[in-house]
Structures are given as C-alpha cells and as structure tokens.
Amino acid sequence: MRVSRATVHALIFADYGTINTVMEEDIQWSMDFFATGCDDFGIIISTGKLVVMQQPTPSGQNIAPRIKVNGAQLKNVENFAYLGNPLTRNTIIDDELAQRDSEASQVIGRLLASMWSHHGIHMNIKLKIYKAAV
C-alpha cells in the first residue's frame, strides 16, 4: 500500500463571507473570533478588501459601525458587488432567498426519494441522511 502526504502552505484566496448581526459589539466580537480562527490556521486577512455595510435600522438610525480587524479600521460602504450582483444598504433579498430555498428543497426531496427506495442502504444510514437534510 502506498500512502502519500502533503501539507498545504498557502490558501490563495477566499471570497464572500458575511456576518449578519445587529449590534456593533456583536459584529466586532464575530470579526475578532473570525480573525483568531484565521490566525490559528495561518490565513492572512486582506483588510484592504474587507468592508462593512450597515443596513438601515427600523428606527432609521444610521450610525456607521467602527469595526476593526487586526487593528485596522474597516471601510464602511453604501454598496458593493456580491457574487456579481450589486447590493445596496436597502437591498432586500427575501425573494432570492425564497427561490434558493425552494430549489434546495427540491434537490433534497429528489435525493431523499431516490435514497429511500434504494434497498441496498441500511435504515440507520437513511435516517442519518434524512436528519441531516431536514
């Protein structure tokens, strides 16, 4: 038997992460937690590309959060492109989320239907897949 081993020394890039919180303190805590995890794995955060976009509050207050990562203040923006789509502070993505949720439900439904009728898969495996999907 031949076994090979490789060590990854660099992750070139990772794009498109979001933190969805309400309070500035929660955003900062999440960013600190994320930065610590990146540091633990030797991943460098490019603060020049990292931005903060605050969505309007129900009260209409617009106080730009002061979020820092590794001591660098992040830029607050009014809009940016996410997965090629422009987003603004007032963007509502409920319809897109509903569409994606519907598509995911259909895929999971087909998976469960085909897996459930497969007699070669033990019931405990079927139940684990079902619990993971639902």
C-alpha positions in Angstrom: 0.0 0.0 0.0 1.3 3.4 -0.9 0.5 6.4 1.3 1.3 10.0 0.3 1.2 13.1 2.4 1.0 16.7 1.5 1.0 19.9 3.6 -0.8 23.0 2.3 1.3 26.0 2.9 -0.9 28.7 1.5 -4.5 29.4 0.8 -4.5 31.8 -2.2 -7.8 33.5 -1.5 -11.3 33.0 -0.1 -14.1 35.4 -1.1 -17.6 36.3 0.0 -18.1 35.9 3.7 -20.8 37.7 5.6 -21.6 38.3 9.3 -25.2 39.0 10.0 -25.6 40.7 13.4 -27.4 43.7 14.7 -25.3 45.3 17.4 -21.9 46.8 16.7 -20.4 44.9 19.6 -21.6 41.6 18.1 -20.1 42.4 14.8 -16.8 43.2 16.4 -16.9 40.1 18.5 -17.6 38.0 15.4 -14.8 39.6 13.5 -12.4 39.1 16.4 -13.4 35.4 16.6 -13.0 35.0 12.8 -9.6 36.7 12.8 -8.4 34.4 15.6 -9.5 31.4 13.7 -7.7 32.6 10.6 -4.6 33.3 12.6 -4.8 29.8 14.1 -4.7 28.3 10.6 -2.1 30.8 9.2 -4.7 32.5 7.0 -4.0 36.2 6.3 -7.0 38.5 6.1 -6.7 41.2 3.5 -8.2 44.2 5.3 -7.9 46.3 2.2 -10.7 44.2 0.6 -12.8 43.8 3.7 -15.7 46.2 4.1 -18.7 46.8 6.4 -22.1 47.7 5.1 -24.8 48.6 7.6 -28.4 48.1 6.7 -31.0 50.6 7.9 -32.5 50.0 11.3 -36.3 50.1 11.8 -35.8 53.4 13.7 -33.9 54.9 10.7 -30.7 55.4 12.7 -27.6 55.4 10.5 -24.6 55.3 12.7 -21.7 53.7 10.8 -20.1 50.9 12.9 -16.4 51.2 13.7 -15.2 47.7 13.1 -11.5 46.7 13.3 -9.7 43.6 12.2 -6.1 43.1 13.4 -6.0 46.7 14.5 -7.1 48.0 11.0 -10.3 50.1 10.8 -12.6 48.6 8.1 -14.2 50.9 5.5 -17.9 51.5 5.6 -19.6 51.3 2.2 -23.0 52.1 0.8 -22.9 49.3 -1.8 -20.8 46.5 -3.2 -21.0 43.5 -5.5 -21.7 40.1 -4.0 -21.4 37.1 -6.3 -21.6 39.5 -9.2 -24.8 41.2 -8.0 -24.8 44.8 -6.8 -26.1 45.2 -3.2 -27.0 48.4 -1.5 -27.8 49.2 2.1 -31.5 49.0 1.2 -31.3 45.7 -0.6 -34.0 43.1 0.3 -33.1 39.6 -0.7 -36.1 37.8 0.7 -37.3 36.7 -2.8 -33.9 35.4 -3.8 -33.6 33.5 -0.5 -37.0 32.0 -1.0 -36.1 30.9 -4.6 -32.8 29.3 -3.4 -34.6 27.6 -0.5 -37.2 26.2 -2.9 -34.5 24.9 -5.2 -32.6 23.3 -2.3 -35.8 21.7 -1.0 -36.4 20.2 -4.5 -32.9 18.8 -4.7 -33.1 17.4 -1.1 -36.5 15.9 -1.9 -35.2 14.1 -5.0 -32.2 12.8 -3.0 -34.4 11.5 -0.2 -36.8 9.9 -2.6 -34.1 8.0 -4.6 -32.2 7.1 -1.4 -35.4 6.0 0.5 -36.4 3.5 -2.2 -32.8 2.1 -2.5 -32.9 -1.3 -0.8 -29.1 -1.6 -0.5 -28.8 1.3 2.0 -29.3 0.3 5.7 -32.2 2.1 7.5 -29.8 3.7 10.1 -27.9 5.4 7.2 -31.2 6.5 5.6 -32.3 8.1 8.9 -28.9 9.9 9.3 -29.2 11.3 5.8 -32.8 12.3 6.5 -32.0 14.0 9.7 -29.0 15.9 8.1 -31.3 17.1 5.2 -34.2 18.1 7.4 
